[in-house]
Amino acid sequence: MLNQKEILSTIEMIDQQHLDIRTITMGISLLSCCDPDPVRACGKVYEKICRCAEKLVQTGRDIEGEFGIPIVNKRISVTPMALVAGASETEDYVPFAMALDRAGRTCGVDFIGGYSALVQKGMTRADEKLIRSIPEALARTELVCASVNVGSTRAGINMDAVALMGKTVKEAAAATADRDGLGCAKLVVFCNAVEDNPFMAGAFHGAGEAEKVINVGVS
């Protein structure tokens, strides 16, 4: 049973100390969406995200109403897209970013992360194609966030990736110059990225994670 002191303490945390749930992020594995046909793959990506996260935003609102604590953002993170798109026979990865964006809009989330590549030890052709597509992908989407891990203490620094990311950041700024270079605000360049990261803008759903998970961030 809550007593008066505990109730007043909770009110103080929310009103004076600005307690809130910064985010709930659903991580979704998209490995099952791999397909040699890029159109089918993008369709699978959209369908799976919408199916898994269909009730994410409404559930967040229900929790807000029940406990009276605001949830600032509702987000989705997915398997690094270079792993998914790499199975498709295409040179253009931008449609994958647009599929993510459409799914995010359908689900009503604030951001969707995972347009990502992990290249600390070297780049596959899929990794390179994804990195080169980042400026256009971020310019043509609103909710998608991208990230690239270019090094680690164990593997060292992939200088080819560093050089490519330097150009990519500049191109992302130019491609979104009409929006104050917003593309760069949705792009993270990592060193020592963790296996799974639910935090935007560098969020991605790690390969060692379950089919779908919920991460909660409290400020």
N, C-alpha and C positions, 0 to 999 in steps of 0.2 A: 504494500500500500504506500503510495507516495504521500509524503507529508508536505506541509506548507513551505518549509524551507527548501525542499528539493524542487518544488514547482517554481518558486521565485528564482532559484539559482538557474534553472533551465531558461526561464524568460530572460534573465540577465545575459546568459550566454548568447542567445539569439539576438536580443535587442542591442546590447552594449558591446559584446565581443564579436558580433557578426558571425556566429556559428552558422555554417551551412554545409550541405553536402556539395562539394565542388563539382563532382561529376559522377554519373554512373556510366560505365563503358561496357558494352557487350562485345566480347571477342568472339569472332566466328571463323572457323576453319573453312577455307575455300578450296582445299586440295581436291575435293570430290568434284569440283567444277571444271577441272582440266579437260580440254577437248581439242583435237587437231583443228577443228573448224572454229575460227575466232568468233563468228556470229553466234554459234551454239554456246560457246564458252561464256560469252558476255551475257547471254540469256540465262544460263545457269547461275552465274554470279548474281544477277539481279534477283532471280527467283529465290535463291537460297537466303540471301540477306533479308528480303522482304518476309519470307516465311519465318525465319528465326527471330527477327527483331520487330515483328508485327505489333506486339503489345508493349514494347519497351517504353515508349514515351508515356502511354496511358498508365502503365504500372507505376512509373515515376511520379506522375501526377497524383495517383491514388495514395502513394506513400507520403507525399507532401501534405495532402489533405488529412491523412490519418494522424501524422505525428506533428504537423505544424512546422516542419523544418524544410526550408527551400532546397531544391535540387537545381543548381544553377545550369548545368549542361547535361544533356543526354547524348551519348556518342556511341560510335561503332568502330571497332578495329578489326582488320581482316588479315589473313595470311599475306606475307609480302608478295605483291602482285607479280614480281618477276618470276616467282616460282609457278604461279598459275598460268600466266600468259606465255611462259616459255614452252608450254606444251602445244601451243597453237602455231599454225603455219601462216605467219603474218609478220610484216615489217613495221606495222603501225599499232602501237599499244594504246593510243589515245582512246579508242572505243572502250577499253577496259576501265579507264578513269571515268568516262561518261556513264558507264553502267553503274559504277559505284555511286556517282553523283545522283543518278535517277533513283537508285535504291534508297539512298539517304533521304532524299526529298519525300519519297513515298512513305517512309517510316517516320518522318518528321523530326529527325535528329538534328543536332547542331553541327556536328562534324563527322566525317568518316575517314579514318586513317588506315594506311597500309599500302599506298601506292609507293612501294618500297623495294629496295635491293640491298642485300648484305654482301659486300664485296671486299672485305678486309684482307682476304688472301688472294683475290683475283676476280676478274669479271668473266662470266659466261656471256655468250652472245645475247641471251635474254636480258641479263643485267644491263648490258650496254645499251640495248634498244630501249629499255625502260628509262634509263637515265637520260638519254637523248630526247625522250618524249616528254620529260617533266615540264619544261616551260609551256608547251602547248597544252598539255593536260591541265595544268593549274590555271591557265588563262581561260580555258573553256568550261571549267567547273567552278562551283561555288563552295561546296562542302568538303571536297577532297583535300587531304593533306598527304604530303610525300616525305620520304626520308631515305637516306643512304648512309650505311655504315662503311667508312673508308679505311678503318684501321683498328687495331687492338694491341694491347700490351704483349699478348702472346704471338700474334702473327706479324706485328709491325704495321707499317703504313703503306697502303697501296697508292703509290705516287701517281700512277696512271689515272686512278679514280679521283685523286685530289685535283689533278689538272683538269679532268673532264668536269668535275663538280664546280670548279672555278668558273668555267664557261657557262655551265648550266645555271648557276645562281645569277650571273649577269643577264643571261637570256630570259630567265624567269622575271627579272625586274623589268626588262624592256617590254616583254609580252604583256605585262599588267601595268604599264606606266600610267595608263588612264585611270587606274585605281590605286595610285600611290605605291606601285610595286607590290601589291598585295600577295602576289605569288610567292615572294620570298618569305612572307610571314607564315606561309603554310608549308615551308620546306625546311627540313632539319638535316644537317650533315653531322653524323655521329663519329666518335671514336669510342671503342669499348661499349657499344650498344648491348644492353642486356638481352637475354634470350626472348623475353616477352615484355612489351612495353605498352601499358594502357593509356599513356599520357600524351595528349596532343601537343605539338603537331607531329611528333615523331612516333605516334602509336602504330604498332603492328601486332598481330596475333601470332605468338611464337609457335614453331613447329612442334614443340614438346607439350603444348597445351591440349586440353580436351576439345571436343567438337564445338562447344560453345560455353562461354564462361561470363560471369559478371564481375567487374572490378569496381570498387567504390573508393572515391577520393574525398576526404574530409578536410576542409580548410580550418 
